[in-house]
């Protein structure tokens, strides 16, 4: 299974599953990242943190740890 952290710049992927527990998972879902939504990876910082994505028409920066909890296809 691939995570959002592994997706290269310029690719669009679909969220298949969110791992993670309680408040962290809730925060990711509150940002609009839910199962079935498409995520476009805009930029990855040189050291991989943060990852800039576009979700539901707005831009978002995610920490590497959060991106690892988002499984995609």
Buried (B, 14 or more C-beta within 10 A) or exposed (E): EEBBBEBEEEEEBEBEEBEBEEEBBEEBEEBEBEEEEEBBBBEBEEEEBBBBBBBEEEEBEBEBEBBBBBBBE
